[in-house]
Amino acid sequence: EATGGRGVDVIVEMLSNVNLSKDLQMLAYGGRVMVVGSRGPIEINPRDTMAKESSIMGVALFFSTPEEKKECAALLFAGMEAGWLRPVVGRQYPLSEAAQAHHDIIESPGAAGKIVLTM
């Protein structure tokens, strides 16, 4: 709906074993999914990538230099400020419940957005 049926150009995927199949269906022609996280194996229908000539790229952020991480963070913040990047926020916890937030992440079969600790 947000793209008028065109699809999105880029998806930064943090839980690809749950979302990748849906991601591929939401892409625009020539779109990309950047996989930065997964909790297990993935099975997809390759026709979903073929039909839109889309691509899936794995990204290992732990190999990034401090300068690359800083540049990446700046681009993400710029996207949020401009409104074209809208992260999904799941549950919010007060800082005093950080242990419970950690427990909920570990025990969760999949995330429904980012967990936020508030101060």
Secondary structure, DSSP 8 states (H G I E B T S, - for coil): -TTTTS-EEEEEES-HHHHHHHHHHHEEEEEEEEE---SS-----THHHHHHT-EEEE--GGGS-HHHHHHHHHHHHHHHHHTS----EEEEEEGGGHHHHHHHHHH-SS-SSEEEEE-
